[in-house]
Amino acid sequence: MMSTVSPLLVGAHVSIAGGIEKAFSRGEAVGCTAIQVFTRNASRWQAKSLSDVSIAAFRAARKNSNIGYVAAHDSYLINLASPDSALRSKSIAAFIDEMERCSQLGIEDLVMHPGAHVGQGAVAGMTTLIESFQRIFCEAPNDVRVLVENTAGQGTCLGSRFEELAEILERLPQENLAICFDTCHAFAAGYDLTSGEGYAVTMAEFDRLIGAERLALFHINDSKKPLGARVDRHDHVGRGQIGPAGFEALMQDQRFSSVARIIETPPGDEHCDDLINLALLRQFAGQAGEVS
């Protein structure tokens, strides 16, 4: 009888230097079954349009790859909650471009940060964000799902509390909208993930307020900063303030067995840290493999 167990989707954010299609071979080289990419330079507003050649090369590379899941992450410059109308218009245009690029490449999920209210207050900032999204969903392709990522709550960033994420989903009844859960961000925002018990309490709260079925992707990052610090500083799996126990509980949570897990930490020399992190995640999930 054939196994019906879903393959474990684990991987890393990989470089697109030299051609976006190269992301697949880079991911496969460290054993990824899932990857995350930028579709453009994340630190610049302007980006060249994707050429037909690049699009075809990306789609062909994906078809010939054993990588089962691909997500894109939007530019860090985008702030859809900004009170500055010029910056917000620029951000909306850039985010629509991000969604169009994903549609062209066949990338189904686009991860984004909710943005910062920059002094106007969380209530006004949330309204601004919702209005920005409403404009975006009227103009952007409908074959790309937007994954709103929880934040550490640094500065005036929205989305650090599950209540805020729930409000976004409630006020935007879109089928193509879900949540990306970043473990470092959750921990920095005050959600204890240092033990199996802490993980269970945190995810019970997520399920109560948002719904476990709305969680579409994990960013698996440990934290350099302590619980509730509201500072976003990623560390390698099990080597930071969270430690291994919470990650083991996450990897064994059958509710999310088909949800991809992406690490976002420096790869290390010859990708040594990527290899260690991914091996640990497989070990925590109960799969065979040595951690060097």
N, C-alpha and C positions, 0 to 999 in steps of 0.2 A: 504494500500500500504506500502511495506517495505521501510524503509529509505535507501537512497544511500549515506548518509553522512559517510565519513571515520571516524573510531574511532580515538580519540585523542591519539597520541602516545607520552607519556611523562614518564620520569623515571630518573634513576640515575646510576652512576657508582657504581657497587656493588662488595662486596668482594667475593673471591672464596676460602677463608680459609676453610680447612676441606674437600674440594672436589668441583670441578668446577660446578657440578650440583646443589650445594646449592645456586647458584646465583639466581635461579628462585624463590625459597621460600623466600629469603631475599628481592627480588624486590617486590613480591606480598604483603609482610607484610607491606610495606609502600605505596601500591597502584600503583606501576609502571605498565604501559602497554608497556614500552620499557626499556631495560637495556643495559649497557655497562660493559664489563669485561676485565680483563687481562687473557690470556690463560696460563701465566707463570709468574714467579717472574719478575717484570719489572725493578728491580735494579741489576740483575745478568745476565751475559752472558750465563752461563750454565743453562740448564733446562732439567729435566727428560722428556723423551718421554711420551706422553699420553698413558695410558694403554687402552686396549680394554674395560675393565670394566668402566673406567672413561668416555670414549667416549659414550658407550651405556647408561650410567646413565644420561649424559648430554642430549643426544637426547631424552631419555624417559621423562626427566623432562620438556624439552621444549614442547614436544607433549602434555603433560598433564597440561600445564600452559596456563593462559590467557594473557601472555605477547606476544605481537604481533611483536616485533622487537628486534633483538639482534645485537650488534656490539662489536667488540674487539678493544682494543687499543694496539699498539705495545710498545716495551720496550723503556724507555727513554734513554738508552745507545746508541741506533742506530743513526748513522750519515752517511747517504748516500751521503752527500756532502763533506765529509772530504777530505782534501788534503793528509792525511796520508794513504798511500796505504794499510798498514796492518790493520789499523782501518776500512778503507772502506771495505776491503774484509771480515772482521769479521762482519761488519754491514750488508753486502749483505747476507751472510750466515744466520745471525740471522733473517733477514726480510723474507727470503725464508722459514725458519722454522716457523715463525709466520703465514705465509700464508698457509703452510701445516697443521698446527694445526687448523686453522680456517676451512679448507676444511674437515678435519677429523671430526670436531664437527658439521659441517653444518652451521657455522656462515658465512653469506654472505658478511659482510662489515668489513674491517680492517682499522682503523684510524691511521694515521702516521703524524709526523712532518717532513717538508721538509729537515731539517738539517741546519747546520751552515757551512759557508765557512772558518771559522777560519783563517782569514787574507789573503786568496788568492784572495779576491774580489768577489763581487756578480756575475759577469759575468762568471768567472771561476768556482765558486761554483755551479752555475746553470748547467753548462755543465757537471760537475762531477756528480751531482744529476741525470741528464738525462741519462748519461752513466750507472750509477748504476741501474736505473730503467730498462733500456734496457736489461741488464743481468738478472735481476730478472724476467722480464716477459717472457724470453726465458726458464727459468727453473722452475718457480713456477706454482702451479695449476691455471687453468684459470676460476675456479668457485668461486673465491673470488674477490670482488671489493675493490680496494684501494681508501680510502678517504683521500685526502691530506688536512690537517688542516691548516688554516691560523694562523699565529703566531703574537705575540706582537712586533716582531722586536727587541727583547732583544739581546744585544751583536751582533754577526754576523749571527743571524738566518735569513734564507731565508723565503719567503712566507708571509711577513707582508702586502705587497701591492697586490691589486687585479691583477695588471699587471703581477706580478711574477707568480701568480697562473694560469693566462690565458696562460702564456708562457709554463708552465709545461704541461698543457692540449694540447696546440698546438703542442708541440714537441714530445708528446707521444700520438699518435692517437689511444688510447686503448679504447675499449668499457667498460672495467671494471676499469675505473678511473673516480673519481668524487671529489667533495669538501665537507669537513666538515667545517661549519662556526661556529667559536667560538666568542661569543659576547664580552667577556672580551678582547680577543686578538685583535679584530677589533677596539674596543674603544681605547685600549692602543696604537694601531698603528696609531691612528688619525682619525678614522671614527666615526663621532658623532651619537650616538644612544640615546641621552638623551631625545628626543621628537619624536612624530609621524612624524614631518616634517624631522628631522634629519635621522630617520630610512628610510623614503621614499627616500631621496637623496642618502643615502648609498646603499640601495638595487637597486636603479636605476643604479648606477655606477657598482655594481656587475653584474647586468643583461646585461648592455652594453658591459662590458669587457669579461665576462665569460659565462653568460647565466643562468637564474634562474633555468632552467631544469637540470643544472649540480650540483645543491646544493642538497646533499643527506642526510645530517644530521646536526642538530644544537647542539652545546654545549652551554647551556644557563647558563652563569655565569655573575654576575655583577663584577665590578672592584674596588679594593681597591685604585688604583692609578688613577690620573686624565687623561683626554683626551690627547692622544699623548705622554704619559710618556714612552712608549716602555718598560714597566715593567709588567710582567705577575703575577698578584696577584688576585686570584679569591675572590669574595665576594658573599653573598647570594642574591638571586633575589630581586631587588628593594631596597636593603640596602646599596648599594655602590655608586660609582660616576655616574653610568648610571641612576639609579633610575627607577621607575615603568613605565613611559610613553612609553619608547622605547620597553620594553618587551610586553606591552599591544598591541602595533602596530604589533609587530612580531607575537604574538599569534593569531591575527585577520587577518593576511595576507593569503588570500585564495589560493594564488599561492603555499603555502607550507602546505596546510591542511593535507596532507598525509605524511609529513616529520617528523621523530621522533625528539623529543627535550630531551636532556640528561643534567642533572645538574651534576656538578663536584665540589661540595663543601663539607666540613665536615658534617657528618650526624647529629651531636649534640647528646646530651644525649637521649637515647631511640629513636633515629632517629627523634627528634623533629624538627630539621631544615629541614630535607628531607620532612617531612609532611607539613610544612609551605610553603616551596618552591613549591612543587607540587600542593598544593591547590591554591596558587597564580596563577600559570600558567593556571590551569583550570578556575579560576575566570576570568583571562584576556581573555581567549578564549570564555568566555560567557557560561561556564558550571556551573551548580549549585554546591554549596559547601561552607562550612564555612572555613575561615582562622582563626585558633586559635592563 
